[in-house]
Amino acid sequence: MIHADPARTRTVVPAQRGVTRNDLVRVVLWAVAVAAAVVNTVASYRGASLGTHLVCGLITAAGVGVLVVDGRRRR
């Protein structure tokens, strides 16, 4: 007789919830961090000033830092 594995036959439906403010903040932070990194890369190829690199680097570091803190807090 073959028995079905209950762990494989059980269907788990995730809870439906709307988009929260934290979800939007996380998406915006990712967008800002990626955009600043891209601008920094383009600035490197164009030979921009040190100030441009510092500003882009600080924005990227701040965005990533806040994302890390948020990720650790949600654990």
TIMI-2910 file (N, C-alpha, C, CB; in pm, 1 decimal, decimal comma, always signed):
<rs>
+----------+----------+----------+----------+----------+----------+----------+----------+----------+----------+----------+----------+------+
!      n_x !      n_y !      n_z !     ca_x !     ca_y !     ca_z !      c_x !      c_y !      c_z !     cb_x !     cb_y !     cb_z ! resn !
+----------+----------+----------+----------+----------+----------+----------+----------+----------+----------+----------+----------+------+
!    +83,2 !   -116,1 !     +0,0 !     +0,0 !     +0,0 !     +0,0 !    +88,8 !   +124,0 !     +0,0 !    -95,3 !     -1,1 !   +120,2 !  Met !
!    +60,7 !   +219,2 !    -84,6 !   +138,8 !   +342,0 !    -96,0 !    +68,3 !   +451,8 !    -17,1 !   +157,7 !   +383,5 !   -245,5 !  Ile !
!   +144,8 !   +515,2 !    +69,8 !    +90,3 !   +624,5 !   +149,7 !   +145,2 !   +756,0 !    +96,6 !   +124,6 !   +606,9 !   +300,5 !  His !
!    +59,1 !   +852,9 !    +83,1 !   +102,2 !   +985,0 !    +38,2 !   +173,7 !  +1057,5 !   +151,9 !    -18,4 !  +1068,1 !    -11,9 !  Ala !
!   +277,1 !  +1127,4 !   +117,2 !   +352,0 !  +1204,9 !   +215,1 !   +271,2 !  +1330,5 !   +247,9 !   +495,1 !  +1241,4 !   +161,8 !  Asp !
!   +224,8 !  +1346,8 !   +373,0 !   +140,9 !  +1461,5 !   +404,7 !   +213,8 !  +1595,2 !   +389,7 !    +88,6 !  +1448,2 !   +544,9 !  Pro !
!   +344,4 !  +1594,7 !   +402,2 !   +418,8 !  +1718,9 !   +386,6 !   +416,1 !  +1766,7 !   +241,4 !   +563,2 !  +1700,4 !   +433,6 !  Ala !
!   +403,3 !  +1674,2 !   +149,1 !   +401,7 !  +1711,8 !     +7,5 !   +261,1 !  +1736,0 !    -46,0 !   +468,6 !  +1604,6 !    -74,5 !  Arg !
!   +161,8 !  +1685,0 !    +20,3 !    +26,1 !  +1700,9 !    -30,1 !    -45,7 !  +1818,4 !    +33,2 !    -52,4 !  +1575,4 !     -6,6 !  Thr !
!     +6,4 !  +1867,6 !   +143,3 !    -57,4 !  +1979,5 !   +211,0 !    -27,6 !  +2109,5 !   +135,2 !     -9,0 !  +1989,2 !   +358,2 !  Arg !
!   -127,7 !  +2187,5 !   +112,7 !   -110,8 !  +2314,7 !    +43,4 !   -112,6 !  +2426,9 !   +145,7 !   -221,3 !  +2335,7 !    -63,8 !  Thr !
!     -8,0 !  +2506,6 !   +142,3 !     +1,5 !  +2619,5 !   +232,7 !    -25,4 !  +2745,1 !   +152,8 !   +140,2 !  +2625,6 !   +302,6 !  Val !
!   -125,0 !  +2817,6 !   +192,6 !   -159,9 !  +2941,6 !   +124,5 !   -101,1 !  +3056,5 !   +204,9 !   -315,3 !  +2956,8 !   +108,1 !  Val !
!    -14,3 !  +3136,6 !   +142,2 !    +44,3 !  +3248,0 !   +216,2 !    -62,2 !  +3351,7 !   +251,2 !   +157,2 !  +3313,1 !   +134,7 !  Pro !
!    -40,4 !  +3417,9 !   +360,6 !   -134,7 !  +3520,8 !   +403,7 !   -133,1 !  +3636,0 !   +303,8 !   -100,4 !  +3571,4 !   +546,4 !  Ala !
!   -248,5 !  +3681,6 !   +268,1 !   -259,7 !  +3794,1 !   +176,1 !   -250,9 !  +3923,5 !   +256,7 !   -393,0 !  +3787,4 !    +94,5 !  Gln !
!   -157,4 !  +4006,4 !   +218,1 !   -146,6 !  +4135,6 !   +284,5 !   -109,8 !  +4239,4 !   +180,6 !    -42,0 !  +4132,2 !   +399,7 !  Arg !
!   -143,3 !  +4360,3 !   +208,9 !   -113,0 !  +4467,8 !   +116,6 !    +32,1 !  +4510,6 !   +127,6 !   -204,3 !  +4585,6 !   +141,5 !  Gly !
!    +68,6 !  +4603,0 !    +45,0 !   +203,8 !  +4657,0 !    +47,5 !   +213,5 !  +4753,1 !   +165,2 !   +239,7 !  +4728,2 !    -87,3 !  Val !
!   +311,9 !  +4730,0 !   +248,1 !   +329,2 !  +4814,3 !   +366,1 !   +425,4 !  +4928,8 !   +337,0 !   +380,1 !  +4731,2 !   +484,6 !  Thr !
!   +430,9 !  +5020,8 !   +429,4 !   +522,4 !  +5134,5 !   +415,7 !   +667,1 !  +5086,2 !   +413,8 !   +501,2 !  +5235,9 !   +530,6 !  Arg !
!   +697,7 !  +4985,1 !   +495,2 !   +834,1 !  +4930,4 !   +499,1 !   +872,7 !  +4868,7 !   +365,4 !   +846,7 !  +4825,6 !   +610,5 !  Asn !
!   +777,1 !  +4804,7 !   +297,0 !   +804,9 !  +4748,0 !   +164,8 !   +842,4 !  +4858,4 !    +66,2 !   +682,7 !  +4669,1 !   +112,7 !  Asp !
!   +768,2 !  +4968,2 !    +70,1 !   +797,8 !  +5079,5 !    -19,8 !   +931,7 !  +5143,3 !    +11,9 !   +688,1 !  +5183,9 !    -12,1 !  Leu !
!   +961,8 !  +5159,2 !   +139,7 !  +1090,0 !  +5217,6 !   +179,5 !  +1205,0 !  +5129,1 !   +132,2 !  +1096,4 !  +5236,7 !   +333,0 !  Val !
!  +1188,8 !  +4998,4 !   +146,0 !  +1292,9 !  +4904,7 !   +102,9 !  +1316,9 !  +4913,5 !    -47,6 !  +1254,7 !  +4761,5 !   +141,3 !  Arg !
!  +1209,7 !  +4922,3 !   -125,0 !  +1223,5 !  +4932,6 !   -270,7 !  +1292,8 !  +5063,0 !   -308,9 !  +1085,5 !  +4923,8 !   -339,2 !  Val !
!  +1254,8 !  +5171,3 !   -243,9 !  +1316,8 !  +5301,0 !   -273,3 !  +1464,5 !  +5299,2 !   -235,3 !  +1243,8 !  +5414,7 !   -198,4 !  Val !
!  +1497,4 !  +5239,3 !   -121,3 !  +1637,8 !  +5232,1 !    -81,3 !  +1721,0 !  +5150,8 !   -179,4 !  +1649,5 !  +5172,3 !    +57,4 !  Leu !
!  +1665,8 !  +5039,0 !   -227,3 !  +1737,3 !  +4960,2 !   -327,7 !  +1758,3 !  +5041,9 !   -455,2 !  +1660,1 !  +4830,4 !   -359,6 !  Trp !
!  +1655,6 !  +5112,7 !   -497,1 !  +1665,9 !  +5193,1 !   -619,2 !  +1770,7 !  +5302,6 !   -603,5 !  +1529,8 !  +5255,1 !   -654,6 !  Ala !
!  +1771,7 !  +5369,5 !   -488,2 !  +1869,0 !  +5476,1 !   -464,0 !  +2010,1 !  +5420,0 !   -458,2 !  +1836,5 !  +5550,3 !   -334,1 !  Val !
!  +2029,5 !  +5308,4 !   -389,9 !  +2162,8 !  +5249,5 !   -378,8 !  +2215,7 !  +5206,0 !   -515,5 !  +2160,3 !  +5130,0 !   -282,9 !  Ala !
!  +2130,9 !  +5142,6 !   -594,3 !  +2174,0 !  +5097,5 !   -727,7 !  +2200,2 !  +5216,6 !   -818,5 !  +2068,0 !  +5005,1 !   -791,3 !  Val !
!  +2112,3 !  +5316,6 !   -814,3 !  +2130,3 !  +5435,0 !   -899,2 !  +2259,8 !  +5507,9 !   -863,9 !  +2010,1 !  +5530,6 !   -884,8 !  Ala !
!  +2289,1 !  +5521,8 !   -735,0 !  +2412,5 !  +5589,1 !   -694,9 !  +2535,0 !  +5510,1 !   -738,7 !  +2415,1 !  +5610,0 !   -543,5 !  Ala !
!  +2528,1 !  +5377,3 !   -731,1 !  +2640,4 !  +5295,3 !   -776,5 !  +2660,0 !  +5307,9 !   -927,3 !  +2618,3 !  +5148,3 !   -738,3 !  Ala !
!  +2551,1 !  +5312,7 !  -1002,4 !  +2561,2 !  +5328,6 !  -1148,1 !  +2617,9 !  +5466,1 !  -1182,6 !  +2422,8 !  +5309,4 !  -1215,0 !  Val !
!  +2570,0 !  +5569,5 !  -1115,0 !  +2622,6 !  +5704,6 !  -1139,8 !  +2771,0 !  +5710,5 !  -1105,4 !  +2544,2 !  +5810,2 !  -1057,5 !  Val !
!  +2811,6 !  +5645,2 !   -999,6 !  +2953,0 !  +5642,3 !   -962,2 !  +3036,3 !  +5571,5 !  -1069,0 !  +2971,0 !  +5572,8 !   -826,3 !  Asn !
!  +2982,8 !  +5463,2 !  -1123,9 !  +3054,2 !  +5391,3 !  -1229,9 !  +3067,4 !  +5477,6 !  -1355,0 !  +2982,0 !  +5259,9 !  -1264,0 !  Thr !
!  +2959,0 !  +5542,4 !  -1392,6 !  +2962,7 !  +5630,5 !  -1510,4 !  +3058,3 !  +5746,4 !  -1485,6 !  +2820,9 !  +5684,0 !  -1544,1 !  Val !
!  +3058,2 !  +5799,0 !  -1364,4 !  +3149,4 !  +5908,3 !  -1331,1 !  +3294,9 !  +5864,2 !  -1341,6 !  +3120,5 !  +5960,5 !  -1190,3 !  Ala !
!  +3321,5 !  +5739,7 !  -1309,5 !  +3458,3 !  +5688,4 !  -1322,3 !  +3502,4 !  +5687,1 !  -1467,5 !  +3469,0 !  +5547,6 !  -1263,3 !  Ser !
!  +3415,0 !  +5643,8 !  -1556,0 !  +3449,8 !  +5639,2 !  -1697,9 !  +3461,1 !  +5778,2 !  -1759,3 !  +3346,9 !  +5558,3 !  -1773,8 !  Tyr !
!  +3388,9 !  +5874,2 !  -1704,9 !  +3390,1 !  +6009,6 !  -1760,3 !  +3497,0 !  +6096,6 !  -1695,6 !  +3253,9 !  +6074,4 !  -1743,1 !  Arg !
!  +3562,4 !  +6046,8 !  -1593,6 !  +3668,8 !  +6122,9 !  -1528,2 !  +3615,1 !  +6236,4 !  -1442,0 !  +3763,4 !  +6178,5 !  -1631,7 !  Gly !
!  +3509,8 !  +6211,6 !  -1368,4 !  +3449,2 !  +6314,4 !  -1283,6 !  +3538,3 !  +6345,2 !  -1162,9 !  +3309,6 !  +6269,5 !  -1236,5 !  Ala !
!  +3501,4 !  +6450,0 !  -1094,7 !  +3582,3 !  +6494,4 !   -981,2 !  +3567,0 !  +6401,0 !   -860,7 !  +3543,5 !  +6637,0 !   -941,8 !  Ser !
!  +3656,6 !  +6420,2 !   -766,1 !  +3654,5 !  +6339,7 !   -644,9 !  +3526,3 !  +6361,5 !   -565,1 !  +3775,5 !  +6371,6 !   -558,7 !  Leu !
!  +3475,8 !  +6482,9 !   -566,9 !  +3353,0 !  +6514,6 !   -494,6 !  +3234,4 !  +6432,7 !   -543,0 !  +3321,7 !  +6661,4 !   -508,0 !  Gly !
!  +3225,9 !  +6413,5 !   -673,4 !  +3117,7 !  +6332,6 !   -730,2 !  +3126,2 !  +6189,4 !   -680,0 !  +3122,7 !  +6335,2 !   -884,1 !  Thr !
!  +3245,6 !  +6134,3 !   -679,0 !  +3264,6 !  +5997,2 !   -631,4 !  +3232,3 !  +5984,2 !   -483,3 !  +3407,7 !  +5951,7 !   -657,2 !  His !
!  +3272,7 !  +6083,2 !   -405,1 !  +3246,1 !  +6078,3 !   -262,3 !  +3096,3 !  +6085,4 !   -232,5 !  +3318,8 !  +6191,7 !   -191,9 !  Leu !
!  +3026,6 !  +6174,4 !   -301,4 !  +2882,3 !  +6187,1 !   -278,9 !  +2810,9 !  +6057,9 !   -318,5 !  +2824,9 !  +6306,8 !   -358,7 !  Val !
!  +2843,8 !  +6004,0 !   -435,4 !  +2780,5 !  +5878,6 !   -479,5 !  +2814,4 !  +5763,7 !   -385,2 !  +2824,7 !  +5843,4 !   -622,7 !  Cys !
!  +2937,3 !  +5758,0 !   -339,5 !  +2977,3 !  +5652,8 !   -246,9 !  +2906,4 !  +5663,4 !   -113,0 !  +3126,0 !  +5656,9 !   -225,8 !  Gly !
!  +2891,6 !  +5785,1 !    -63,5 !  +2820,7 !  +5804,1 !    +63,4 !  +2673,0 !  +5767,6 !    +50,8 !  +2834,7 !  +5949,2 !   +110,8 !  Leu !
!  +2611,3 !  +5804,8 !    -59,7 !  +2470,3 !  +5770,0 !    -81,4 !  +2454,6 !  +5618,4 !    -90,5 !  +2416,0 !  +5837,7 !   -210,0 !  Ile !
!  +2543,1 !  +5553,4 !   -165,2 !  +2537,2 !  +5407,9 !   -177,5 !  +2558,3 !  +5340,2 !    -42,1 !  +2642,2 !  +5358,7 !   -278,0 !  Thr !
!  +2659,3 !  +5385,3 !    +31,7 !  +2687,9 !  +5325,4 !   +162,3 !  +2572,5 !  +5347,1 !   +260,3 !  +2817,3 !  +5383,8 !   +220,2 !  Ala !
!  +2513,0 !  +5464,3 !   +259,0 !  +2400,7 !  +5491,1 !   +348,9 !  +2281,2 !  +5403,4 !   +313,7 !  +2361,1 !  +5639,4 !   +342,8 !  Ala !
!  +2250,6 !  +5390,9 !   +184,5 !  +2138,5 !  +5306,6 !   +142,8 !  +2158,7 !  +5161,1 !   +179,9 !  +2117,5 !  +5318,1 !     -5,9 !  Gly !
!  +2276,9 !  +5110,2 !   +153,8 !  +2306,0 !  +4970,7 !   +186,2 !  +2307,2 !  +4950,1 !   +337,5 !  +2441,1 !  +4928,1 !   +125,3 !  Val !
!  +2361,0 !  +5047,5 !   +410,3 !  +2362,9 !  +5036,7 !   +555,8 !  +2222,6 !  +5030,3 !   +615,2 !  +2438,2 !  +5153,7 !   +615,1 !  Gly !
!  +2133,3 !  +5113,7 !   +565,9 !  +1995,4 !  +5111,7 !   +615,4 !  +1927,2 !  +4980,7 !   +576,7 !  +1915,8 !  +5232,0 !   +560,0 !  Val !
!  +1955,4 !  +4929,1 !   +457,9 !  +1898,3 !  +4800,4 !   +417,6 !  +1948,1 !  +4686,7 !   +506,5 !  +1932,4 !  +4771,0 !   +271,4 !  Leu !
!  +2073,8 !  +4689,2 !   +542,6 !  +2129,2 !  +4586,3 !   +631,0 !  +2065,1 !  +4593,8 !   +769,2 !  +2282,2 !  +4601,4 !   +642,5 !  Val !
!  +2053,5 !  +4714,7 !   +821,9 !  +1991,3 !  +4731,6 !   +953,9 !  +1846,0 !  +4684,4 !   +949,4 !  +1998,8 !  +4880,0 !   +999,9 !  Val !
!  +1774,5 !  +4718,0 !   +843,6 !  +1634,7 !  +4674,8 !   +829,3 !  +1626,2 !  +4523,2 !   +819,9 !  +1570,2 !  +4739,2 !   +705,1 !  Asp !
!  +1715,4 !  +4463,3 !   +744,8 !  +1715,6 !  +4318,2 !   +731,5 !  +1745,2 !  +4248,4 !   +862,7 !  +1816,1 !  +4275,9 !   +628,0 !  Gly !
!  +1839,4 !  +4302,2 !   +939,4 !  +1871,0 !  +4242,2 !  +1069,5 !  +1755,7 !  +4258,9 !  +1167,7 !  +1998,3 !  +4304,5 !  +1127,6 !  Arg !
!  +1688,1 !  +4372,4 !  +1159,6 !  +1577,5 !  +4398,5 !  +1251,1 !  +1457,5 !  +4307,5 !  +1222,3 !  +1535,3 !  +4545,1 !  +1241,8 !  Arg !
!  +1436,6 !  +4272,5 !  +1095,8 !  +1322,3 !  +4190,3 !  +1059,6 !  +1342,8 !  +4042,7 !  +1088,8 !  +1291,6 !  +4208,2 !   +915,1 !  Arg !
!  +1459,5 !  +4001,0 !  +1124,7 !  +1486,3 !  +3858,2 !  +1153,0 !  +1418,6 !  +3812,2 !  +1276,1 !  +1632,9 !  +3832,3 !  +1166,1 !  Arg !
+----------+----------+----------+----------+----------+----------+----------+----------+----------+----------+----------+----------+------+
</rs>
